[in-house]
Amino acid sequence: MYKALYRQYRPEVFEEVLGQDHIVRILKNQIATDSTSHAYLFCGTRGTGKTTTARLLAKGLNCLSDGERPCGVCANCQAIKDGNFLDVIEIDAASNNGVDNVRELRESVKYPPSAGRRKVYIIDEVHMLSTEAFNALLKTLEEPPEYVTFILATTEVHKLPATVLSRCMRLDFKRVPESVLIKGMADICAKIGIDVTEDALRIIAANADGSVRDGLSILDQCISGRDMKVDAEEVLEFLGASGYEDFIELTDMVRKKRTEEAIAFLNGILSDGKDVRQFMRDWISHYRNLMMVKFMRNPETVVSMSAENIERMRRQAAVLELEDINRGIMELSTMANEARWSTQPRILLELAIVRLCMGAGQIRELTEVEFTEPEPVPAPAKKASPAKAPEAAVKKAEEPALVKVEEPAPVKAEEPVIETQVKPEAAESAPVEPAPVESALAEMQNGFDCEDIWNKVFEDGENEKGSINIIRNSARLKSIEDRTFTVEANNTFFKDLAEKNRQFIEHLVEKHTGAHRRMNIKLANSNEERSAEEIAAEASDILGIKVEVK
């Protein structure tokens, strides 16, 4: 049966371990001087050699050679390699994480080794143990029998209790440099007779991001089913041009405002089958890493990347302003949030690219519409002129409106003017609701910004009830009164949906306004009183048949 490259070429002696010279030096010296610890903690990112080094340490403790240990050829070394050495016990904590499993381990510790000098317990993914299991292990881990050695391996050391950390000798495995990865993969290719170009190996090493196993897995897939030669184009075809290089290139296009190239580049990436929502999240992480690299002297502590990739990001961060990074994070985060409920997330991502390329100022210039008051329309004497209504409304914005009228449409001079119905005693100064454009004064109700309150309501609401978010863009908070607030829906469907979520919306509005108010719901652009003819006309449009009023 075929073995994957990372299994077939697993190191059998310390000299074959890639990129962990500082750990190899410590362990070889301890084995040579018989000063090994009773418990080790191997921590580091995936594929850096933690489990392999644990097996090498187990070999070194039980090797029969009189020279340098482990030799890799004696009976004990071969038995450990094949996985049938009785005194080396490997435990997967992900599937054996209960307190009962630890109790069994404690019982087995009492028995001395049967074939070797030391009994070695390798517990992989130790952070998966439950709290009770950790507590049951503590005493044995602190004072095991003299013939027992524990080796704990984990990728998430921050999840381990401090009581466990204090009982172990901690060794941190670093990401393997690209140059070491390239050399190691080139040696393997030479052994199996595969001709791989240096550019191809460089691309594989960059996408492996310091993980030997990831690098060998990519190499394994690149050479499977192909001829005896692999070049850079074939590697890119397999990877789909993925990895950090994509985000670095796309971010550069955005920085240089090359909108067309950026959208075409995105199209090429998505055509290779990349998930749009995942691409958004990864691009946000890229901007976050740029921020860390820009302001931290040693970003390796918070950016989980190889030194070479960090250096690439450092060069890009040097030419980016903090405002650009902030705008990238905020814009993409907004679109990623909207994409969760959208059936067309790709369009949202393309819109984000356009907005990032053009900048907020240019977007406003293209999207803002300048509204002006309509020109005065000649009107018969003693009749209120709709042209004066907006001015009157501004002067008396604090007074309650007597009637509601629509903004007058431009009419020809010879056409009659539609009269407005007002009370006789207030014919000259009847306040009229402003035209469709909301003024800054109209947006503030009882000291509240209606738009801001509405956005906050759904930002909190989507965490508790995700489906509530579909109301957000199809309805708006019209006004906030002392005991009520008014919501204006675009159509009957969203009006009914808001009604079904009445208690939830009222609760969220109370949270952000400080007082309980009852919600009033109405349709946008609907009058309080509608004639039968108007209702019939609307029914005709919906049903597709002519409805007459008799």
C-alpha positions as CSV (number, residue, x, y, z in Angstrom):
1,M,0.0,0.0,0.0
2,Y,1.2,3.5,-0.9
3,K,2.4,5.6,2.0
4,A,2.2,9.4,2.0
5,L,5.6,11.2,1.7
6,Y,5.4,12.6,5.2
7,R,5.0,9.1,6.6
8,Q,7.4,7.4,4.3
9,Y,10.2,9.9,5.0
10,R,9.6,10.4,8.7
11,P,12.9,11.1,10.5
12,E,14.4,8.0,12.3
13,V,17.3,9.8,13.9
14,F,17.7,13.3,15.3
15,E,19.9,14.4,12.4
16,E,17.0,14.1,10.0
17,V,14.7,16.4,11.9
18,L,14.2,19.7,10.0
19,G,14.3,23.1,11.5
20,Q,14.4,22.2,15.2
21,D,18.1,22.3,16.0
22,H,17.6,23.9,19.4
23,I,15.4,21.1,20.6
24,V,17.5,18.3,19.0
25,R,20.6,19.7,20.8
26,I,18.9,19.7,24.2
27,L,17.5,16.1,23.9
28,K,20.7,14.6,22.5
29,N,22.7,16.1,25.4
30,Q,20.2,14.8,28.0
31,I,20.2,11.3,26.5
32,A,24.0,11.2,26.4
33,T,24.4,12.4,30.0
34,D,21.4,10.3,31.3
35,S,19.7,13.5,32.6
36,T,16.3,13.3,30.9
37,S,13.3,14.8,32.6
38,H,10.4,12.8,33.9
39,A,7.8,14.9,31.9
40,Y,8.1,16.9,28.6
41,L,5.7,19.3,26.9
42,F,6.2,19.6,23.2
43,C,4.1,22.6,21.9
44,G,4.0,24.3,18.5
45,T,2.0,24.6,15.3
46,R,0.9,21.6,13.2
47,G,3.4,19.6,11.2
48,T,6.6,20.9,12.9
49,G,7.7,17.5,14.3
50,K,6.3,17.2,17.8
51,T,5.1,13.6,17.6
52,T,8.2,12.5,15.5
53,T,10.6,14.0,18.1
54,A,8.6,12.3,20.9
55,R,9.2,9.0,19.2
56,L,12.9,9.8,18.7
57,L,13.2,10.6,22.4
58,A,11.5,7.2,23.2
59,K,14.0,5.5,20.9
60,G,16.9,7.3,22.5
61,L,15.7,6.2,26.0
62,N,15.5,2.5,24.9
63,C,18.1,2.2,22.2
64,L,20.5,-0.7,22.5
65,S,23.5,1.0,20.8
66,D,26.6,1.8,22.7
67,G,27.3,4.9,20.6
68,E,25.0,7.8,19.7
69,R,21.4,7.2,20.5
70,P,19.0,6.6,18.9
71,C,20.8,4.6,16.2
72,G,17.6,3.8,14.2
73,V,18.7,0.2,13.4
74,C,18.7,-1.8,16.6
75,A,15.8,-4.1,17.5
76,N,14.2,-1.6,19.9
77,C,14.4,1.3,17.4
78,Q,12.9,-0.8,14.7
79,A,10.1,-2.0,17.0
80,I,9.3,1.6,18.0
81,K,9.3,2.6,14.4
82,D,6.8,-0.2,13.5
83,G,4.6,0.7,16.5
84,N,4.8,-2.6,18.3
85,F,7.2,-1.8,21.2
86,L,5.3,-2.6,24.4
87,D,7.0,0.0,26.5
88,V,6.1,3.0,24.3
89,I,2.4,3.8,24.6
90,E,0.9,6.5,22.3
91,I,-2.4,7.9,23.5
92,D,-4.7,10.2,21.4
93,A,-6.2,12.6,24.0
94,A,-8.8,13.7,21.5
95,S,-10.6,10.3,21.7
96,N,-9.4,9.3,25.2
97,N,-10.1,12.4,27.1
98,G,-12.1,11.2,30.1
99,V,-11.2,10.7,33.7
100,D,-11.6,6.9,33.3
101,N,-9.0,6.8,30.6
102,V,-6.5,8.6,32.9
103,R,-7.3,6.1,35.7
104,E,-6.4,3.3,33.4
105,L,-3.1,5.0,32.6
106,R,-2.4,5.5,36.3
107,E,-2.9,1.8,36.9
108,S,-0.6,0.8,34.0
109,V,2.2,3.1,35.2
110,K,2.7,0.8,38.2
111,Y,4.1,-2.0,36.1
112,P,7.8,-1.7,35.1
113,P,9.0,-1.9,31.5
114,S,9.0,-5.4,29.9
115,A,11.3,-5.0,27.0
116,G,13.3,-1.7,27.4
117,R,14.9,0.5,30.0
118,R,12.2,3.2,30.2
119,K,8.4,3.2,29.8
120,V,7.4,6.1,27.7
121,Y,3.8,7.6,27.5
122,I,3.2,9.9,24.5
123,I,-0.1,11.8,24.9
124,D,-0.9,13.6,21.7
125,E,-3.3,16.6,21.6
126,V,-3.2,16.7,25.3
127,H,-5.2,20.0,25.5
128,M,-8.3,17.9,24.6
129,L,-8.3,16.2,28.1
130,S,-11.2,17.2,30.3
131,T,-10.7,19.2,33.5
132,E,-11.3,16.1,35.6
133,A,-8.8,14.1,33.6
134,F,-6.2,16.7,34.1
135,N,-6.8,16.7,37.8
136,A,-6.5,12.9,37.9
137,L,-3.2,13.0,36.0
138,L,-1.5,15.7,38.1
139,K,-0.1,13.6,40.9
140,T,1.2,10.9,38.6
141,L,2.7,13.5,36.3
142,E,4.5,15.2,39.2
143,E,6.0,12.1,40.8
144,P,6.0,9.1,38.3
145,P,8.0,6.0,38.9
146,E,11.7,6.4,38.0
147,Y,11.3,4.2,34.9
148,V,8.4,6.3,33.4
149,T,8.7,9.3,31.1
150,F,5.7,11.4,30.0
151,I,5.8,13.3,26.7
152,L,2.8,15.6,26.2
153,A,2.2,17.2,22.7
154,T,-0.2,20.0,21.9
155,T,-0.9,22.7,19.3
156,E,-2.8,24.8,21.8
157,V,-0.7,25.2,24.9
158,H,-2.8,28.1,26.2
159,K,-5.6,25.6,26.9
160,L,-3.5,23.6,29.4
161,P,-3.8,24.3,33.2
162,A,-0.9,26.1,34.9
163,T,-0.6,23.1,37.2
164,V,0.3,20.9,34.2
165,L,2.7,23.4,32.7
166,S,4.6,23.7,35.9
167,R,5.2,20.0,36.1
168,C,6.7,19.6,32.6
169,M,9.9,20.7,30.7
170,R,8.5,22.8,27.9
171,L,10.1,22.7,24.5
172,D,8.6,25.1,21.8
173,F,8.7,23.9,18.2
174,K,9.2,26.7,15.7
175,R,7.9,27.0,12.1
176,V,10.4,25.6,9.7
177,P,12.1,28.2,7.5
178,E,11.3,28.1,3.8
179,S,14.9,27.5,2.9
180,V,15.1,24.4,5.1
181,L,11.8,23.1,3.7
182,I,13.0,23.6,0.1
183,K,16.2,21.7,0.7
184,G,14.4,18.9,2.5
185,M,11.8,18.5,-0.3
186,A,14.5,18.7,-2.9
187,D,16.4,15.8,-1.2
188,I,13.2,13.7,-1.2
189,C,12.5,14.4,-4.8
190,A,16.0,13.3,-5.7
191,K,15.5,10.0,-3.9
192,I,12.3,9.2,-5.7
193,G,13.5,10.5,-9.1
194,I,11.2,13.4,-9.5
195,D,12.4,16.6,-11.2
196,V,10.9,19.6,-9.5
197,T,11.9,23.1,-10.3
198,E,13.2,25.5,-7.6
199,D,10.3,27.9,-8.3
200,A,7.8,25.1,-7.8
201,L,9.4,24.1,-4.5
202,R,9.4,27.8,-3.4
203,I,5.7,28.1,-4.0
204,I,5.0,24.9,-2.1
205,A,7.2,26.0,0.8
206,A,5.4,29.4,0.9
207,N,2.0,27.8,1.1
208,A,3.2,25.2,3.7
209,D,3.8,28.2,6.0
210,G,6.4,26.5,8.1
211,S,4.8,23.1,8.4
212,V,6.8,20.2,7.1
213,R,3.8,17.9,6.9
214,D,1.8,20.4,4.9
215,G,4.7,21.0,2.5
216,L,5.1,17.2,1.9
217,S,1.4,16.8,1.5
218,I,1.2,19.5,-1.2
219,L,4.3,18.0,-2.9
220,D,2.7,14.5,-2.7
221,Q,-0.4,15.8,-4.5
222,C,1.5,17.7,-7.1
223,I,3.6,14.7,-8.2
224,S,0.6,12.2,-8.1
225,G,-0.6,11.3,-11.5
226,R,1.9,13.5,-13.3
227,D,5.0,13.0,-15.3
228,M,8.4,12.9,-13.7
229,K,8.7,16.7,-13.8
230,V,6.8,19.3,-11.9
231,D,7.1,23.1,-12.6
232,A,5.7,26.2,-11.0
233,E,2.7,26.4,-13.4
234,E,1.5,23.0,-12.4
235,V,1.8,23.8,-8.7
236,L,-0.2,27.0,-9.1
237,E,-2.8,25.0,-11.1
238,F,-3.1,22.6,-8.2
239,L,-3.2,25.2,-5.5
240,G,-5.6,27.4,-7.5
241,A,-3.2,30.4,-6.8
242,S,-4.2,30.2,-3.1
243,G,-2.3,31.2,0.0
244,Y,-1.1,34.5,1.3
245,E,0.3,35.5,-2.0
246,D,-3.2,36.0,-3.3
247,F,-4.1,38.4,-0.5
248,I,-0.8,40.3,-0.8
249,E,-1.4,40.8,-4.5
250,L,-5.1,41.7,-4.2
251,T,-4.3,44.2,-1.4
252,D,-1.7,45.8,-3.6
253,M,-4.2,46.3,-6.4
254,V,-6.6,47.9,-4.0
255,R,-3.9,50.2,-2.6
256,K,-3.1,51.3,-6.2
257,K,-6.8,51.7,-7.0
258,R,-6.6,49.3,-9.9
259,T,-10.3,48.4,-9.6
260,E,-10.6,46.5,-12.9
261,E,-7.5,44.4,-12.3
262,A,-8.7,43.6,-8.7
263,I,-12.1,42.4,-9.9
264,A,-10.6,40.3,-12.7
265,F,-8.1,38.8,-10.2
266,L,-10.9,37.9,-7.8
267,N,-12.8,36.3,-10.7
268,G,-9.8,34.1,-11.4
269,I,-9.6,33.0,-7.8
270,L,-13.3,32.2,-7.5
271,S,-13.3,30.4,-10.8
272,D,-11.0,27.9,-9.2
273,G,-13.7,26.9,-6.7
274,K,-12.8,29.1,-3.7
275,D,-15.6,29.8,-1.3
276,V,-16.6,33.5,-1.3
277,R,-17.4,33.7,2.4
278,Q,-14.2,32.0,3.4
279,F,-12.2,34.3,1.2
280,M,-13.7,37.3,2.9
281,R,-12.8,35.9,6.3
282,D,-9.2,35.1,5.2
283,W,-8.8,38.6,3.7
284,I,-9.9,40.2,6.9
285,S,-7.3,38.1,8.7
286,H,-4.7,39.4,6.2
287,Y,-5.6,43.0,7.0
288,R,-5.4,42.2,10.7
289,N,-1.9,40.6,10.3
290,L,-0.8,43.7,8.4
291,M,-1.8,45.8,11.4
292,M,0.1,43.6,13.8
293,V,3.2,43.6,11.5
294,K,3.0,47.3,11.1
295,F,3.0,48.2,14.8
296,M,4.8,45.3,16.5
297,R,8.5,44.7,16.6
298,N,8.1,40.9,17.0
299,P,4.8,40.0,15.4
300,E,5.6,36.3,15.5
301,T,4.0,36.2,18.9
302,V,0.5,37.0,17.5
303,V,0.8,36.3,13.8
304,S,0.9,32.5,13.1
305,M,3.0,32.6,10.0
306,S,6.5,31.8,8.8
307,A,9.3,34.4,9.0
308,E,9.4,34.7,5.2
309,N,5.6,35.4,4.9
310,I,5.9,37.9,7.8
311,E,8.7,39.7,5.9
312,R,6.5,39.9,2.8
313,M,3.7,41.4,4.9
314,R,6.1,43.8,6.6
315,R,7.1,45.2,3.2
316,Q,3.4,45.7,2.2
317,A,2.5,47.2,5.6
318,A,5.2,49.8,5.2
319,V,3.4,51.4,2.2
320,L,0.0,51.2,3.7
321,E,-1.5,53.9,6.0
322,L,-3.4,52.9,9.2
323,E,-6.5,54.4,7.6
324,D,-6.2,52.0,4.7
325,I,-5.9,49.0,7.0
326,N,-8.7,50.1,9.2
327,R,-11.0,50.8,6.2
328,G,-10.2,47.3,4.8
329,I,-11.1,45.6,8.0
330,M,-14.3,47.5,8.5
331,E,-15.5,47.3,4.9
332,L,-14.8,43.6,4.6
333,S,-16.3,42.9,8.1
334,T,-19.5,44.6,7.1
335,M,-19.8,42.8,3.8
336,A,-18.9,39.4,5.5
337,N,-21.7,40.0,7.9
338,E,-24.2,40.8,5.1
339,A,-23.0,37.8,3.1
340,R,-24.1,35.4,5.8
341,W,-27.7,36.0,4.7
342,S,-27.2,36.9,1.1
343,T,-27.7,34.5,-1.8
344,Q,-25.2,36.5,-3.8
345,P,-22.1,36.9,-1.6
346,R,-19.8,37.4,-4.6
347,I,-21.6,40.6,-5.5
348,L,-21.0,41.9,-2.0
349,L,-17.3,41.1,-2.2
350,E,-17.0,42.8,-5.6
351,L,-18.7,45.8,-4.1
352,A,-16.3,45.8,-1.2
353,I,-13.4,45.8,-3.7
354,V,-14.9,48.8,-5.6
355,R,-15.4,50.7,-2.4
356,L,-11.9,50.0,-1.1
357,C,-10.4,51.0,-4.5
358,M,-12.4,54.3,-4.8
359,G,-12.3,55.4,-1.2
360,A,-15.1,56.7,1.0
361,G,-15.0,60.2,-0.5
362,Q,-15.5,59.2,-4.1
363,I,-18.2,56.8,-3.1
364,R,-20.2,59.6,-1.5
365,E,-19.7,61.8,-4.6
366,L,-21.2,59.1,-6.8
367,T,-24.0,58.0,-4.5
368,E,-25.2,61.2,-2.8
369,V,-28.1,62.9,-4.6
370,E,-28.5,66.6,-4.2
371,F,-32.1,67.4,-3.3
372,T,-33.3,71.0,-3.7
373,E,-36.6,72.6,-3.0
374,P,-39.0,72.5,-6.0
375,E,-39.5,75.7,-7.9
376,P,-42.6,77.7,-6.9
377,V,-45.7,76.7,-9.0
378,P,-48.3,79.3,-9.9
379,A,-51.4,78.7,-7.9
380,P,-54.8,80.3,-7.8
381,A,-55.4,83.0,-5.2
382,K,-56.5,82.0,-1.7
383,K,-55.2,78.5,-2.1
384,A,-52.2,77.0,-0.3
385,S,-49.2,76.4,-2.5
386,P,-47.4,73.1,-2.2
387,A,-44.2,74.8,-3.2
388,K,-44.1,76.7,0.1
389,A,-44.7,73.6,2.2
390,P,-41.1,72.5,2.8
391,E,-40.1,76.0,3.9
392,A,-43.0,76.2,6.3
393,A,-42.2,72.8,7.7
394,V,-38.6,73.8,8.5
395,K,-39.8,76.9,10.3
396,K,-42.3,74.9,12.4
397,A,-40.5,71.5,12.7
398,E,-41.4,71.3,16.3
399,E,-45.2,71.7,15.7
400,P,-47.3,68.7,15.0
401,A,-48.3,68.3,11.4
402,L,-51.9,69.0,10.6
403,V,-52.0,67.0,7.4
404,K,-49.7,64.8,5.4
405,V,-49.1,65.5,1.7
406,E,-46.9,64.1,-0.9
407,E,-44.1,66.1,-2.5
408,P,-45.7,67.8,-5.6
409,A,-44.6,66.6,-8.9
410,P,-43.4,69.1,-11.5
411,V,-46.4,70.3,-13.5
412,K,-46.8,72.5,-16.5
413,A,-47.8,76.1,-16.0
414,E,-51.1,75.7,-17.7
415,E,-52.1,72.6,-15.7
416,P,-54.3,73.2,-12.6
417,V,-52.6,72.8,-9.3
418,I,-53.9,70.2,-6.9
419,E,-55.4,71.8,-3.8
420,T,-54.4,70.7,-0.3
421,Q,-57.0,70.3,2.4
422,V,-56.1,72.4,5.4
423,K,-58.0,73.8,8.3
424,P,-59.5,77.2,7.4
425,E,-57.9,78.9,10.4
426,A,-54.4,77.7,9.5
427,A,-54.5,78.0,5.7
428,E,-51.6,80.4,5.5
429,S,-49.1,78.5,7.7
430,A,-50.2,74.9,7.7
431,P,-47.1,72.8,8.5
432,V,-46.6,70.1,5.9
433,E,-44.4,67.0,6.3
434,P,-41.1,67.4,4.4
435,A,-40.5,65.8,1.1
436,P,-39.0,62.3,0.9
437,V,-35.5,63.5,1.9
438,E,-35.1,63.3,5.7
439,S,-33.4,66.3,7.2
440,A,-31.0,66.0,10.1
441,L,-33.7,67.5,12.3
442,A,-36.2,64.9,11.2
443,E,-33.8,62.0,11.9
444,M,-33.5,63.0,15.6
445,Q,-36.5,62.0,17.7
446,N,-36.6,62.9,21.4
447,G,-32.8,63.2,21.3
448,F,-32.3,59.8,19.5
449,D,-30.7,59.2,16.1
450,C,-33.3,56.8,14.5
451,E,-30.9,55.4,12.0
452,D,-28.2,54.7,14.6
453,I,-30.7,53.1,17.0
454,W,-32.1,50.9,14.2
455,N,-28.6,49.7,13.3
456,K,-27.7,48.9,16.9
457,V,-30.9,47.0,17.3
458,F,-30.0,44.6,14.6
459,E,-26.3,44.3,15.5
460,D,-27.4,43.0,18.9
461,G,-30.4,41.1,17.6
462,E,-28.6,39.0,15.0
463,N,-26.4,37.4,17.8
464,E,-29.6,36.1,19.5
465,K,-31.8,35.5,16.4
466,G,-30.1,35.5,13.1
467,S,-33.2,35.6,11.0
468,I,-34.2,39.0,12.4
469,N,-31.5,40.6,10.2
470,I,-33.6,40.3,7.0
471,I,-35.9,43.0,8.3
472,R,-33.0,45.4,8.7
473,N,-32.8,46.7,5.1
474,S,-36.5,46.4,4.3
475,A,-37.9,48.5,7.1
476,R,-36.7,51.6,9.0
477,L,-37.2,53.3,12.3
478,K,-39.4,56.3,11.3
479,S,-39.8,58.1,14.7
480,I,-39.4,57.7,18.4
481,E,-42.1,59.2,20.7
482,D,-42.4,59.2,24.5
483,R,-44.3,55.9,24.7
484,T,-44.2,54.5,21.2
485,F,-41.9,54.2,18.2
486,T,-42.9,53.9,14.5
487,V,-41.5,51.4,12.1
488,E,-42.0,51.9,8.3
489,A,-41.9,48.7,6.2
490,N,-41.4,48.5,2.5
491,N,-44.2,46.0,1.9
492,T,-46.8,43.9,3.6
493,F,-44.5,40.8,3.9
494,F,-41.9,42.7,6.0
495,K,-44.7,44.5,7.9
496,D,-46.1,41.1,9.0
497,L,-42.6,39.8,9.7
498,A,-41.9,42.7,12.0
499,E,-45.3,42.2,13.7
500,K,-44.4,38.5,14.4
501,N,-41.1,39.7,16.1
502,R,-42.8,42.6,17.9
503,Q,-41.7,41.6,21.5
504,F,-38.2,41.0,20.4
505,I,-37.8,44.3,18.6
506,E,-39.5,46.2,21.4
507,H,-37.0,44.6,23.9
508,L,-34.0,45.7,21.8
509,V,-35.3,49.2,21.3
510,E,-35.9,49.5,25.0
511,K,-32.3,48.4,25.6
512,H,-30.9,51.3,23.5
513,T,-33.4,54.0,24.4
514,G,-33.7,53.3,28.1
515,A,-37.5,53.0,28.2
516,H,-40.2,50.6,27.1
517,R,-42.1,51.8,24.0
518,R,-44.8,50.1,22.0
519,M,-44.1,49.6,18.3
520,N,-46.4,51.0,15.6
521,I,-45.9,49.4,12.1
522,K,-47.0,51.0,8.9
523,L,-46.3,50.6,5.2
524,A,-44.0,53.1,3.5
525,N,-45.6,55.7,1.2
526,S,-49.1,54.7,2.3
527,N,-51.8,57.2,3.2
528,E,-54.0,56.8,6.3
529,E,-57.1,56.9,4.1
530,R,-57.2,55.3,0.6
531,S,-60.0,55.4,-1.9
532,A,-61.7,52.3,-3.2
533,E,-60.4,53.1,-6.7
534,E,-56.8,53.2,-5.4
535,I,-57.2,49.8,-3.7
536,A,-58.7,48.4,-6.8
537,A,-55.8,49.7,-8.9
538,E,-53.3,48.1,-6.6
539,A,-55.2,44.8,-6.6
540,S,-55.2,44.9,-10.4
541,D,-51.4,45.3,-10.5
542,I,-50.9,42.4,-8.1
543,L,-53.5,39.9,-9.6
544,G,-52.8,40.8,-13.2
545,I,-56.6,41.2,-13.9
546,K,-58.8,44.3,-14.1
547,V,-60.6,45.0,-10.8
548,E,-63.5,47.5,-11.0
549,V,-65.4,49.3,-8.2
550,K,-69.1,49.3,-8.4
